[in-house]
Amino acid sequence: MEIRFENVCKSYDGRPVLQDFNWAVRDGEIWRLEGASGIGKTTVLRLLLGLEQPDAGQITGRPGIQMTAAFQEHRLCPWLDARDNLRMVCTRKIGDRQIAEALGALLPADSLDQPVRTLSGGMQRRVAVVRALLPDSALVVLDEPFAGLDRLNVEHMLGFITRERRGRAMVIVSHEGYNLPEPFQTQIL
C-alpha cells in the first residue's frame, strides 16, 4: 500500500489551507501530523480518507484500501451502547468476548452496557478509538485520540494502540508529544 499526495491544494471559501502539499503513507508506517490549530491537519485526514477531494494536484493509491478512523467528533450512535457501536463496524468475525475485552482495556466494565450518550466525552473518545482499531484495515487514522484524557488514560490508550496496531499503517494527529509506537515519523504542516 502507498497513498501519495502530489502537489495537493485545498481551499475553503477562497482561503487556501494546503498549497502544493506532497506526502506519502506506506505499509506499516506511523505518522504524526503536527501543526498549529487551523493549519490543515484534519483536512489532510479527510483527503486521505477520500471524504474530500483536492482542488488541484492528485492523491493516488486509495482505491481498494481498507481504512478505519476515529474523528475529533466521535461519530458514535448515541442510543447504542459501546459494544453495539463496535459490532456495527467489525467486518471480520469478532465475538462479544473480544469486543468486551478491547473495551474493558480502556473503560470501566459498568459503562459497557450504557448508551454512549450517557458516557463522558473522554469515555466516548475511547470507544471511538477502539472502534477504529478493532476491525481489520490497512490504514488507521486517529484525529486527536488523546484530547480530553488525563495522563493515566493517555498511557492506557497508547498501550492499546500499540497492541492493536498489528503492523498497520497509522496516521495520528496529536498536539501533544506523547510517545507514539516506534518508529514514527512526523509531518509538520
LUMKOL-256445 format. One record per residue: residue number from 1; residue in one letter; x, y, z of N, C-alpha, C in turn. Coordinates in nm, 2 decimals. Example, Ala and Ser with C-alpha at 12.3 -4.5 7.8 and 13.67 -1.06 7.14 Angstrom:
2
   nr  rest     npx     npy     npz    capx    capy    capz     cpx     cpy     cpz
    1     A    1.32   -0.57    0.78    1.23   -0.45    0.78    1.32   -0.33    0.78
    2     S    1.28   -0.22    0.71    1.37   -0.11    0.71    1.29    0.00    0.79
// end
This chain:
189
   nr  rest     npx     npy     npz    capx    capy    capz     cpx     cpy     cpz
    1     M    0.08   -0.12    0.00    0.00    0.00    0.00    0.09    0.12    0.00
    2     E    0.05    0.22   -0.08    0.11    0.35   -0.08    0.01    0.45   -0.12
    3     I   -0.02    0.55   -0.04   -0.11    0.65   -0.07   -0.02    0.78   -0.08
    4     R   -0.03    0.84   -0.20    0.06    0.95   -0.23   -0.02    1.08   -0.26
    5     F    0.02    1.19   -0.19   -0.03    1.32   -0.22    0.08    1.39   -0.31
    6     E    0.03    1.44   -0.43    0.12    1.51   -0.52    0.07    1.65   -0.55
    7     N    0.14    1.75   -0.50    0.11    1.89   -0.53   -0.04    1.92   -0.50
    8     V   -0.09    1.87   -0.38   -0.23    1.88   -0.35   -0.25    2.02   -0.29
    9     C   -0.36    2.08   -0.34   -0.41    2.21   -0.30   -0.55    2.20   -0.25
   10     K   -0.59    2.26   -0.14   -0.73    2.26   -0.09   -0.76    2.40   -0.03
   11     S   -0.87    2.46   -0.07   -0.91    2.58   -0.01   -1.06    2.57    0.04
   12     Y   -1.09    2.66    0.13   -1.23    2.67    0.18   -1.27    2.81    0.17
   13     D   -1.38    2.84    0.10   -1.43    2.98    0.08   -1.32    3.07    0.03
   14     G   -1.24    3.02   -0.06   -1.13    3.10   -0.12   -1.00    3.11   -0.03
   15     R   -1.01    3.05    0.08   -0.89    3.06    0.18   -0.81    2.93    0.16
   16     P   -0.68    2.94    0.11   -0.60    2.82    0.09   -0.56    2.76    0.23
   17     V   -0.58    2.63    0.24   -0.54    2.55    0.35   -0.42    2.47    0.32
   18     L   -0.42    2.41    0.21   -0.30    2.33    0.16   -0.26    2.39    0.03
   19     Q   -0.13    2.40    0.01   -0.07    2.45   -0.12    0.04    2.36   -0.16
   20     D    0.03    2.29   -0.27    0.14    2.21   -0.33    0.19    2.11   -0.22
   21     F    0.10    2.04   -0.15    0.14    1.95   -0.04    0.18    1.82   -0.10
   22     N    0.29    1.77   -0.06    0.34    1.64   -0.11    0.37    1.55    0.01
   23     W    0.33    1.43    0.01    0.34    1.34    0.12    0.30    1.20    0.08
   24     A    0.35    1.09    0.15    0.31    0.96    0.12    0.30    0.88    0.25
   25     V    0.21    0.79    0.25    0.19    0.69    0.36    0.20    0.55    0.30
   26     R    0.29    0.47    0.36    0.32    0.34    0.31    0.29    0.23    0.41
   27     D    0.28    0.11    0.37    0.25    0.00    0.46    0.33    0.01    0.58
   28     G    0.27   -0.01    0.70    0.34   -0.02    0.82    0.39    0.11    0.88
   29     E    0.39    0.22    0.81    0.44    0.34    0.87    0.35    0.40    0.97
   30     I    0.41    0.47    1.07    0.33    0.55    1.16    0.37    0.70    1.14
   31     W    0.27    0.78    1.12    0.29    0.92    1.11    0.21    1.00    1.21
   32     R    0.28    1.10    1.26    0.21    1.20    1.35    0.21    1.33    1.27
   33     L    0.09    1.39    1.25    0.07    1.52    1.18    0.07    1.62    1.29
   34     E    0.16    1.72    1.27    0.17    1.83    1.37    0.15    1.96    1.30
   35     G    0.10    2.06    1.38    0.09    2.19    1.33   -0.01    2.27    1.41
   36     A   -0.01    2.40    1.40   -0.10    2.49    1.47   -0.24    2.46    1.44
   37     S   -0.33    2.50    1.53   -0.48    2.48    1.50   -0.51    2.56    1.37
   38     G   -0.60    2.49    1.29   -0.64    2.55    1.17   -0.55    2.55    1.05
   39     I   -0.44    2.48    1.07   -0.33    2.47    0.96   -0.37    2.37    0.85
   40     G   -0.46    2.28    0.88   -0.50    2.18    0.78   -0.48    2.03    0.81
   41     K   -0.45    2.00    0.93   -0.43    1.86    0.97   -0.55    1.78    0.94
   42     T   -0.67    1.82    0.99   -0.79    1.74    0.97   -0.82    1.74    0.82
   43     T   -0.79    1.85    0.75   -0.82    1.85    0.60   -0.73    1.74    0.54
   44     V   -0.61    1.72    0.58   -0.52    1.62    0.52   -0.58    1.48    0.55
   45     L   -0.64    1.46    0.67   -0.70    1.33    0.71   -0.82    1.31    0.62
   46     R   -0.91    1.41    0.60   -1.03    1.40    0.52   -0.99    1.36    0.37
   47     L   -0.89    1.43    0.32   -0.84    1.40    0.19   -0.78    1.25    0.18
   48     L   -0.71    1.21    0.28   -0.65    1.08    0.29   -0.76    0.97    0.29
   49     L   -0.87    1.00    0.36   -0.98    0.90    0.37   -1.07    0.91    0.25
   50     G   -1.05    1.01    0.16   -1.14    1.02    0.05   -1.27    1.09    0.08
   51     L   -1.28    1.15    0.19   -1.40    1.23    0.23   -1.41    1.36    0.16
   52     E   -1.30    1.41    0.11   -1.29    1.53    0.04   -1.20    1.51   -0.08
   53     Q   -1.21    1.59   -0.18   -1.12    1.58   -0.30   -1.04    1.71   -0.31
   54     P   -0.91    1.70   -0.36   -0.83    1.82   -0.37   -0.88    1.91   -0.48
   55     D   -0.86    2.04   -0.46   -0.89    2.14   -0.57   -0.79    2.13   -0.68
   56     A   -0.67    2.09   -0.65   -0.57    2.07   -0.75   -0.47    1.96   -0.70
   57     G   -0.39    1.91   -0.79   -0.30    1.80   -0.75   -0.37    1.67   -0.76
   58     Q   -0.31    1.57   -0.71   -0.37    1.44   -0.71   -0.33    1.35   -0.59
   59     I   -0.42    1.26   -0.55   -0.39    1.16   -0.44   -0.41    1.03   -0.51
   60     T   -0.31    0.95   -0.51   -0.31    0.82   -0.57   -0.30    0.71   -0.47
   61     G   -0.35    0.59   -0.50   -0.33    0.47   -0.42   -0.44    0.44   -0.32
   62     R   -0.55    0.52   -0.32   -0.66    0.50   -0.22   -0.75    0.39   -0.26
   63     P   -0.79    0.37   -0.39   -0.89    0.27   -0.42   -0.86    0.13   -0.37
   64     G   -0.96    0.07   -0.31   -0.94   -0.07   -0.26   -0.87   -0.08   -0.12
   65     I   -0.82    0.03   -0.07   -0.75    0.03    0.06   -0.86    0.04    0.18
   66     Q   -0.86   -0.06    0.26   -0.95   -0.06    0.38   -0.89    0.04    0.48
   67     M   -0.97    0.13    0.53   -0.93    0.23    0.62   -1.03    0.24    0.74
   68     T   -0.98    0.26    0.86   -1.07    0.29    0.97   -1.02    0.42    1.03
   69     A   -1.11    0.49    1.11   -1.08    0.62    1.16   -1.16    0.65    1.29
   70     A   -1.09    0.73    1.37   -1.16    0.79    1.48   -1.14    0.94    1.46
   71     F   -1.26    1.01    1.45   -1.26    1.15    1.42   -1.26    1.23    1.55
   72     Q   -1.24    1.37    1.54   -1.25    1.45    1.66   -1.39    1.45    1.71
   73     E   -1.49    1.45    1.62   -1.63    1.43    1.67   -1.64    1.27    1.67
   74     H   -1.69    1.22    1.78   -1.68    1.07    1.80   -1.75    0.99    1.69
   75     R   -1.86    1.05    1.64   -1.94    0.98    1.53   -1.99    0.84    1.58
   76     L   -2.03    0.84    1.71   -2.09    0.71    1.76   -2.24    0.73    1.75
   77     C   -2.31    0.61    1.75   -2.45    0.61    1.75   -2.49    0.63    1.90
   78     P   -2.54    0.74    1.94   -2.56    0.78    2.08   -2.66    0.69    2.16
   79     W   -2.75    0.63    2.09   -2.85    0.55    2.15   -2.81    0.40    2.17
   80     L   -2.69    0.36    2.11   -2.64    0.23    2.13   -2.54    0.23    2.24
   81     D   -2.51    0.11    2.30   -2.41    0.10    2.40   -2.27    0.08    2.32
   82     A   -2.17    0.08    2.40   -2.03    0.07    2.34   -2.01   -0.05    2.26
   83     R   -2.06   -0.16    2.31   -2.05   -0.29    2.23   -2.12   -0.28    2.10
   84     D   -2.24   -0.23    2.10   -2.31   -0.23    1.97   -2.25   -0.13    1.87
   85     N   -2.19   -0.02    1.92   -2.12    0.07    1.83   -2.00    0.00    1.77
   86     L   -1.94   -0.10    1.83   -1.83   -0.17    1.77   -1.88   -0.28    1.68
   87     R   -1.99   -0.35    1.71   -2.05   -0.45    1.63   -2.08   -0.40    1.49
   88     M   -2.12   -0.27    1.48   -2.16   -0.21    1.36   -2.05   -0.21    1.25
   89     V   -1.93   -0.20    1.30   -1.82   -0.18    1.20   -1.72   -0.30    1.19
   90     C   -1.74   -0.40    1.27   -1.65   -0.51    1.26   -1.69   -0.60    1.15
   91     T   -1.61   -0.60    1.04   -1.64   -0.68    0.93   -1.58   -0.82    0.94
   92     R   -1.48   -0.84    1.01   -1.43   -0.98    1.04   -1.50   -1.03    1.16
   93     K   -1.50   -1.16    1.18   -1.57   -1.22    1.29   -1.51   -1.19    1.42
   94     I   -1.57   -1.10    1.49   -1.52   -1.05    1.62   -1.63   -1.09    1.72
   95     G   -1.60   -1.17    1.81   -1.70   -1.21    1.91   -1.72   -1.11    2.02
   96     D   -1.83   -1.14    2.09   -1.86   -1.05    2.20   -1.75   -1.04    2.31
   97     R   -1.69   -1.16    2.33   -1.58   -1.16    2.43   -1.47   -1.07    2.39
   98     Q   -1.43   -1.08    2.26   -1.32   -0.99    2.21   -1.35   -0.84    2.22
   99     I   -1.48   -0.81    2.18   -1.52   -0.67    2.19   -1.52   -0.63    2.34
  100     A   -1.57   -0.71    2.43   -1.57   -0.67    2.57   -1.43   -0.65    2.63
  101     E   -1.34   -0.74    2.59   -1.20   -0.73    2.63   -1.14   -0.60    2.58
  102     A   -1.16   -0.57    2.45   -1.10   -0.45    2.40   -1.15   -0.32    2.47
  103     L   -1.28   -0.32    2.48   -1.34   -0.20    2.55   -1.30   -0.20    2.70
  104     G   -1.29   -0.32    2.76   -1.25   -0.33    2.90   -1.11   -0.28    2.93
  105     A   -1.03   -0.28    2.82   -0.89   -0.23    2.84   -0.89   -0.08    2.86
  106     L   -0.99   -0.01    2.82   -0.99    0.13    2.83   -1.11    0.19    2.91
  107     L   -1.21    0.11    2.94   -1.33    0.16    3.00   -1.37    0.08    3.12
  108     P   -1.44    0.14    3.22   -1.49    0.06    3.34   -1.60   -0.04    3.29
  109     A   -1.60   -0.16    3.34   -1.69   -0.26    3.30   -1.84   -0.21    3.30
  110     D   -1.87   -0.13    3.40   -2.01   -0.09    3.42   -2.06    0.01    3.31
  111     S   -1.97    0.06    3.23   -2.00    0.16    3.13   -2.04    0.09    3.00
  112     L   -2.00   -0.04    2.98   -2.02   -0.10    2.85   -2.16   -0.12    2.81
  113     D   -2.26   -0.13    2.90   -2.40   -0.15    2.87   -2.48   -0.02    2.87
  114     Q   -2.42    0.09    2.89   -2.49    0.22    2.89   -2.49    0.27    2.75
  115     P   -2.60    0.35    2.71   -2.60    0.42    2.58   -2.48    0.51    2.58
  116     V   -2.41    0.52    2.47   -2.28    0.61    2.48   -2.31    0.75    2.50
  117     R   -2.43    0.80    2.48   -2.47    0.94    2.51   -2.46    0.97    2.66
  118     T   -2.46    0.86    2.74   -2.45    0.88    2.89   -2.31    0.88    2.94
  119     L   -2.22    0.85    2.85   -2.07    0.84    2.89   -2.01    0.98    2.88
  120     S   -1.90    1.00    2.95   -1.83    1.13    2.94   -1.77    1.14    2.80
  121     G   -1.72    1.26    2.77   -1.66    1.28    2.64   -1.53    1.20    2.63
  122     G   -1.45    1.19    2.73   -1.33    1.11    2.73   -1.36    0.96    2.71
  123     M   -1.47    0.91    2.77   -1.51    0.77    2.75   -1.56    0.75    2.61
  124     Q   -1.63    0.84    2.56   -1.68    0.83    2.42   -1.56    0.83    2.32
  125     R   -1.46    0.91    2.35   -1.34    0.91    2.27   -1.27    0.77    2.27
  126     R   -1.27    0.71    2.39   -1.20    0.58    2.40   -1.28    0.47    2.32
  127     V   -1.42    0.48    2.32   -1.50    0.39    2.24   -1.47    0.41    2.09
  128     A   -1.46    0.54    2.05   -1.43    0.57    1.91   -1.29    0.51    1.87
  129     V   -1.19    0.52    1.95   -1.06    0.47    1.92   -1.06    0.32    1.91
  130     V   -1.13    0.25    2.00   -1.14    0.11    2.00   -1.21    0.07    1.87
  131     R   -1.32    0.14    1.83   -1.39    0.11    1.71   -1.30    0.13    1.59
  132     A   -1.21    0.22    1.59   -1.12    0.23    1.47   -1.01    0.13    1.47
  133     L   -0.97    0.07    1.58   -0.86   -0.02    1.59   -0.90   -0.17    1.58
  134     L   -1.02   -0.20    1.63   -1.05   -0.34    1.64   -1.07   -0.41    1.50
  135     P   -1.14   -0.34    1.41   -1.17   -0.41    1.28   -1.04   -0.42    1.20
  136     D   -1.04   -0.51    1.10   -0.92   -0.52    1.00   -0.92   -0.40    0.91
  137     S   -0.80   -0.35    0.88   -0.78   -0.24    0.79   -0.64   -0.23    0.76
  138     A   -0.60   -0.17    0.65   -0.46   -0.14    0.61   -0.41   -0.02    0.67
  139     L   -0.50    0.08    0.70   -0.46    0.21    0.75   -0.56    0.25    0.86
  140     V   -0.50    0.30    0.97   -0.58    0.35    1.08   -0.55    0.50    1.09
  141     V   -0.66    0.59    1.10   -0.64    0.73    1.11   -0.71    0.77    1.24
  142     L   -0.63    0.84    1.32   -0.68    0.89    1.46   -0.66    1.04    1.47
  143     D   -0.77    1.11    1.47   -0.76    1.26    1.48   -0.78    1.30    1.63
  144     E   -0.68    1.34    1.69   -0.68    1.38    1.83   -0.73    1.28    1.93
  145     P   -0.67    1.16    1.92   -0.72    1.05    2.01   -0.71    1.07    2.16
  146     F   -0.62    1.16    2.20   -0.59    1.18    2.34   -0.66    1.31    2.40
  147     A   -0.73    1.38    2.32   -0.80    1.50    2.36   -0.89    1.47    2.48
  148     G   -0.88    1.55    2.58   -0.98    1.53    2.70   -0.94    1.41    2.79
  149     L   -0.83    1.35    2.77   -0.79    1.24    2.85   -0.68    1.28    2.95
  150     D   -0.69    1.23    3.07   -0.59    1.26    3.17   -0.47    1.17    3.14
  151     R   -0.36    1.19    3.21   -0.23    1.13    3.18   -0.24    0.97    3.19
  152     L   -0.31    0.92    3.29   -0.32    0.78    3.31   -0.40    0.72    3.19
  153     N   -0.51    0.78    3.15   -0.59    0.73    3.04   -0.51    0.74    2.91
  154     V   -0.43    0.84    2.89   -0.34    0.85    2.77   -0.25    0.73    2.77
  155     E   -0.19    0.70    2.88   -0.09    0.59    2.89   -0.17    0.45    2.85
  156     H   -0.29    0.44    2.90   -0.36    0.32    2.87   -0.40    0.31    2.72
  157     M   -0.43    0.43    2.66   -0.47    0.44    2.52   -0.34    0.41    2.44
  158     L   -0.23    0.47    2.47   -0.11    0.44    2.40   -0.07    0.29    2.40
  159     G   -0.09    0.22    2.51   -0.07    0.08    2.52   -0.16    0.00    2.43
  160     F   -0.29    0.05    2.43   -0.39   -0.02    2.35   -0.36    0.00    2.20
  161     I   -0.32    0.12    2.16   -0.29    0.15    2.02   -0.17    0.06    1.98
  162     T   -0.07    0.05    2.06    0.05   -0.03    2.03    0.01   -0.18    2.01
  163     R   -0.07   -0.23    2.10   -0.11   -0.37    2.09   -0.20   -0.40    1.97
  164     E   -0.29   -0.31    1.94   -0.39   -0.33    1.84   -0.34   -0.28    1.70
  165     R   -0.23   -0.23    1.69   -0.18   -0.18    1.56   -0.16   -0.29    1.46
  166     R   -0.11   -0.40    1.50   -0.09   -0.52    1.42   -0.02   -0.49    1.29
  167     G    0.08   -0.40    1.29    0.16   -0.38    1.17    0.10   -0.29    1.07
  168     R   -0.02   -0.23    1.10   -0.09   -0.15    1.00   -0.02   -0.01    0.99
  169     A   -0.04    0.06    0.88   -0.01    0.20    0.87   -0.10    0.28    0.96
  170     M   -0.05    0.39    1.01   -0.13    0.47    1.11   -0.09    0.61    1.09
  171     V   -0.19    0.70    1.09   -0.17    0.84    1.09   -0.25    0.90    1.21
  172     I   -0.17    0.97    1.29   -0.23    1.03    1.42   -0.20    1.18    1.42
  173     V   -0.31    1.25    1.44   -0.30    1.39    1.47   -0.30    1.41    1.62
  174     S   -0.19    1.48    1.67   -0.18    1.50    1.82   -0.10    1.62    1.84
  175     H   -0.16    1.71    1.92   -0.08    1.84    1.96    0.02    1.81    2.06
  176     E    0.00    1.70    2.14    0.09    1.67    2.25    0.20    1.58    2.20
  177     G    0.32    1.58    2.27    0.43    1.50    2.23    0.43    1.36    2.29
  178     Y    0.32    1.29    2.29    0.31    1.16    2.35    0.41    1.06    2.28
  179     N    0.45    0.96    2.35    0.54    0.86    2.30    0.45    0.76    2.21
  180     L    0.44    0.79    2.09    0.37    0.71    1.99    0.45    0.58    1.97
  181     P    0.38    0.47    1.92    0.45    0.35    1.89    0.57    0.38    1.80
  182     E    0.68    0.32    1.83    0.80    0.34    1.75    0.81    0.24    1.63
  183     P    0.87    0.28    1.52    0.92    0.41    1.49    0.81    0.49    1.42
  184     F    0.80    0.62    1.46    0.71    0.70    1.39    0.78    0.82    1.33
  185     Q    0.71    0.88    1.23    0.76    0.99    1.16    0.67    1.11    1.18
  186     T    0.72    1.23    1.17    0.64    1.35    1.19    0.63    1.43    1.06
  187     Q    0.51    1.46    1.02    0.48    1.56    0.91    0.43    1.68    0.97
  188     I    0.51    1.79    0.96    0.47    1.92    1.01    0.40    2.00    0.90
  189     L    0.28    2.05    0.93    0.21    2.13    0.83    0.23    2.28    0.86
// end
